[in-house]
Amino acid sequence: MELKEFWEEREKLNEKILKEGNLYTKRFFALDNDVYKDGAIPRKYKEMMGLVASIVLRCDNCIMYHIVKCVEMGITKEEFYELLNIAMVVGGSITIPHIRKAVKYFEEARQL
């Protein structure tokens, strides 16, 4: 799935979920949003941590999301590739296919 298509579908489905979902769904979505706001740890670093966790957990949709957010926060190419090293060390060789996808998505996100 291309990054632009992913983002459009994500927004459309999130809107439906929040419209139809109950209080618990709305609270969880709000928590997920709020935890990434600037605090003692800047938002950029929180998004970078989210990306590492997404790679380790091998969630391609999460990888796409956090890459877009990292690019919006101004992640450098050097920071991105260093982040991939952390993900690989923590997650092991099974993360390599997801790291490849992350590189593809990173290059695509930088063009948006």
C-alpha positions in Angstrom: 0.0 0.0 0.0 1.4 3.4 -0.9 1.9 5.9 1.8 -0.7 8.4 0.4 -3.3 5.7 0.0 -2.6 4.5 3.5 -3.0 8.0 5.0 -6.3 8.7 3.2 -7.8 5.3 4.2 -6.6 5.8 7.8 -8.2 9.2 8.1 -11.5 7.9 6.6 -11.7 4.9 8.8 -10.6 6.7 12.0 -13.5 9.2 11.3 -15.9 6.3 11.1 -14.6 4.6 14.2 -14.7 7.7 16.3 -18.3 8.5 15.0 -19.6 5.0 15.7 -17.3 3.9 18.5 -18.1 4.0 22.2 -16.5 6.0 25.0 -13.7 3.4 25.5 -12.7 3.6 21.9 -12.7 7.4 22.0 -10.7 7.4 25.2 -8.0 5.1 23.8 -7.7 7.1 20.6 -7.3 10.3 22.7 -4.7 8.6 24.9 -2.8 7.4 21.8 -2.8 11.0 20.5 -1.9 12.7 23.8 1.0 10.5 24.7 3.0 11.8 21.7 2.6 15.5 22.6 5.6 17.5 23.7 6.5 17.0 27.3 9.7 16.2 29.2 10.5 14.3 26.0 10.1 16.3 22.8 7.5 15.0 20.3 10.1 14.2 17.7 11.9 11.7 20.0 8.5 10.2 21.0 7.7 9.6 17.3 11.2 8.1 16.8 10.6 5.7 19.8 7.2 4.8 18.3 8.9 4.0 15.0 11.5 1.8 16.7 8.7 -0.1 18.6 6.7 -0.4 15.4 9.6 -2.0 13.6 10.4 -4.3 16.5 6.7 -5.3 16.6 6.7 -5.6 12.8 3.5 -3.5 12.2 3.8 -2.1 8.7 0.8 0.3 9.2 2.4 1.6 12.4 5.8 2.0 10.6 4.1 4.1 7.9 2.3 6.3 10.4 5.4 7.0 12.6 7.6 7.6 9.5 5.2 10.3 8.3 5.2 11.9 11.8 9.0 11.6 12.1 9.4 13.4 8.7 6.9 16.1 9.9 9.0 16.5 13.0 12.1 17.0 10.9 14.0 13.8 11.4 17.2 13.8 9.6 18.5 11.0 7.3 21.3 10.3 9.8 18.8 10.1 12.7 16.6 7.8 10.7 19.4 5.3 9.9 20.7 5.3 13.4 17.1 4.6 14.6 17.0 1.6 12.3 20.2 0.2 14.0 18.4 0.4 17.4 15.4 -1.4 16.0 17.5 -4.2 14.4 19.5 -4.7 17.6 16.4 -4.9 19.8 14.3 -6.9 17.3 16.9 -9.1 15.6 17.2 -10.1 12.1 13.5 -10.8 11.7 13.1 -7.0 11.5 15.1 -6.7 8.4 12.2 -7.0 5.9 10.4 -4.3 7.9 13.5 -2.1 7.9 13.5 -2.4 4.1 9.9 -1.2 4.1 10.8 1.6 6.5 13.5 2.8 4.1 11.0 2.8 1.2 8.4 4.6 3.2 10.9 7.2 4.5 12.0 8.0 1.0 8.4 8.3 -0.1 7.4 10.5 2.9 10.2 12.9 2.2 8.6 13.5 -1.2 5.2 14.3 0.1 
